[in-house]
């Protein structure tokens, strides 16, 4: 460095407004790496002013010194570290929102109901953990071998992600979904469900039937035979290599008994509370199962 570009630590502090003790700390942490004079004093060039300004701005965004050191050394790009920090903040905000809604759920309960509500909320202290348990439940106890896209589609409607900013009702619904799917007797019943030869074809056909049934359910129509039920039955008949006959419908009624379990009906309604859907796929399918019985 030439003499007119050399700054002492006091000069650098005055130019930048950063206290001397902070500059020393940055040097110890490797943020600044100035040479020393023969007398052992740190000497800074003019680039240190800009470097400190960059550090101050990044600290203002909440970035840690280790991350800032990586950016200044060129080991990571500013865009990457900002994106990572924002993603981490999104997770933290979601956790806080979940906790706030849980507290409100207890606050809004009557004194007589608070203990029961606390016990229920204990099953959903972490929304992401609940979703993992729901995904595991449906994957292990309901889905047979199926293509990845079929599995993804099914899980997206059966184990919806927790809302980023949930209401107390949504947190309570998620908690009850966790309780229902942890019931050993329900797991045992679903484990005995008859497997189908082609899960993709079945889910595609049932999805079409549910789409036809949804407006009927929204309109308050009672379960009844019609085009929606015909498509529903045809989907099962196709995967079993059978024809739609009264005998097949009676057999299908028996095979789908577990899917009429009251706990599953309750589950599909809770899914609607979580997602905000008027009629979930599960509710539409329950309507079709009742139409089959009728």
N, C-alpha and C positions, 0 to 999 in steps of 0.2 A: 504494500500500500504506500502511496505517496503521502507526505505529511498533511496536505490539505484535505485528504479524504479520510484521515484517521479520526475516529471518535472514541473518546473515553466512555466508560459506562455512565458517568454523570451526564455527559453531552447527549448520549442516546436517550437517556431518561427524559431530559428536558425537551428534546425534539419530538418524542413520541407520546409523552404523558404516561408512559409505563414506569411504575416505581422501580428503583434500582434493585430492590430485593426480588422483584418478579423477574427482572432481566437475568439476575444471577440464577434463579430457579430454572428459567428456560435454557440457560447454558448448561446447567447440570443435567437437564433432561434431554439434551441433544437437539433442541429446537434451534438454538444458535450455537455455532461452533467457531468462535473468534480465536485468532492467534493471540499470544501474549507477548508483551514487551520483555526486554531483558530484565526488567524489574519485576516481572510476574503479573503485570496488569493486563486486563483484557483490552483488546483494541478492535474496534468495529469499523467496517466500511459503510458507505452510504446505502448499500443494498440491505443492511440490517434494518434500516428505517422501514423500508417497504415490507420486509419480511415480518417485522413486528406488527405492522398494520394488518397484514394478512392473518396473522395469528389472532389478533384481537377480533377481527371480523368472524373468523371461524369459531372462536370461543363464544361469540355472541349467538351463534346458531346452536350452541350446546354441544359442539364436537369435543371429544376428549383429546388430550395432548398426544397420545399415541397415534391416533388417527391423523391429527394435524401433522405430526412428524412424517407420516407416510406420504401425505400429500406434498409437503414441501420437498421431500426427497425424491418425488416422482415415482414412488412405489405403487401408489393408487391415484386414480384420477379424482378430481373434485366432484365430478358428476356421480361417480360410483359411491363415494362416501356419503354424499348428500342423500342419494336414493336409499342407501342402507339405513341411514339415520331416520329418514322419514318412515321407512317400513317398520323400524323398531318402535317409533313413536305411535304409529297406527295400532300396533299390538298393545302398547301400554294404554292408549286411549280406550280401546275396546275392553280391556280388562277393567278399567275404571268405570266405564259405562255399565258393564255387567254388574259390578259391585254396587253402583248407585241404584240400579233398578232393583237389585235384591234387597237393599236396605229399604227402599220405598215399599216393596211388597210386604215387608214385615211391619213397617210403619202404618200402612193402610189397613192392615188386618185388625179385626176386632180383638179385644183382649183375650177372649175365649179361644180364638183361632190362632193366636200367635205361636204357641208351642208347636202345633201341627204344621204351621207354615215354615217355621224354622227347621223342623225335621225334614220337610220336603225339599227345602232349598239346600240342605246339606248334600243332596245328590247332584247339585249343579253349581258348585262353587267355581268351576272353570268351564266356560262354555265350549272351548275347543276340546277339552278332555271329554266332555259329554258327547260331542260329535264323533270323536274317535270310537267311543263305546257303542254308539248307535250304528256306525259303519261296520264295526266288528260283528255286532248282533245280526244285522241283515246279511252280511257276507257269509257268516258261518252257519246260520240257522234257517236261512230261507233260500238264498240264491244257490242254484246248481251251477255246474260248469257253464260258462257263457263268455262270449267275446268281451274284450275290455270295454268297448264303447257301450255295450248293453249294460254291463255292470256299472259303469259311470253314470249312465242315464238313470238306472234304477236307484242308485244311492243318492243321486241329486234330489230326487223327490221323496225318498224314504228317510234319509238322514240329512235334512237341510242344514246348512251352516247357521250358527247362531247369528242373530242380527247384530250389526256393528253398534247400534245404539238402541238396545232393547227397551221395551216397556216392562213394567212389573208383570203384566199378564204373560208376556212372551217368556220371561225367565221362569215363571211358575210352570208354564206349559212344557218348556224344555226339561225342567226338573222332573215333571211327571212322566215324560217320555222316557227318561233315564230309569225311573223306578219301574215302569211297565216292562221295559226290555231286560231288566235284571231279574225278572220273575222266573225262577227255575222251571216251574210247571209250564209256562208259556214256551220257554226255550225247548223243553222236551217235546211239546206238542208239535212245534214247527220242525223239529228235527225229524219227525216221522212223516212230514209232508211228502206226498208222492212227487218224485222228480219227473221232469218232462224231457223228452229227447232233444228238443230245440228251444232253449230259453229265449234266444233272440226272436224267433218267429212268434213265440207265445207273447212276449212283452210287446212286440209291435202290434199284434192283433188286439190284445187287451187295451193297449193305448188308444187304438182307433175306436174301440167300443166305449171307452171312458170319455173320449172327446164327444161322442154322440150323446152319451148319458148326461154330461155336465149341464147343458142348458135345461134338461128335464128336472134335474135335481134343484137347480137354481129357481126354477119355476114352481117348486114344491109339488111336483107330480109324484104320486105314489109309485113304488116299484111295479113295473108292468111289462108284459111281453111287447116286443116291437123290434124295430131295426137295430137298436143299440144292443139288445140282448142277443139277437141273431148273430151279430158280428162277434160278440163275446163268446158265444158257444162255438161258432165256426173256428175261432182261433184255437180253442182247445181240441176240437175235432181234427183240425189240420195236423197238429203236432202229434196226435195219437193215431193218425191214419184211419180215422173213423168218419162216419156220416152223422149229420145232425138228425137224430131221431128221438122220439120220446124216451126210449130206453137209454140212449146216450146221455140225455139231459138228467135222467134219474141217477145215472152213474156219476155224472159230473157233480151233481148236488152232493153226493157222498164224498167225493174226492176233495171238494172245497170246504168241507165242514170246518177245518181249523181256521180258515180265513174269515169265517163268520164269528170267531171268538170275540166276545164283548170287549176284551182288552185291546184287540187290534182295532176295533171300531173306534174306541176311545182314542187310541194312538193317532189315527188318521185325522180326527177332528183337532187334536192338539197340534198336528203339523200345520193345519190351516191357521191356527192362532199364531204360530211362529212365522209363517211365510206371508200371512195376510190374504191368502187365497180364499175366495168364497166357497169353492168346492175343490178339494184336492183330488188327485188321482185316486187316492185310497178311498175317499168318501164316495166317489163315483163308482168305484169297483164294488164297494159294499152295497150300493144301490142295485147294481147288476146282479150281485149274488142273491139279494132279496127278490129281485125280479125272477130269477131262476127258480127260487122256491115257490113263487106265486104261480 
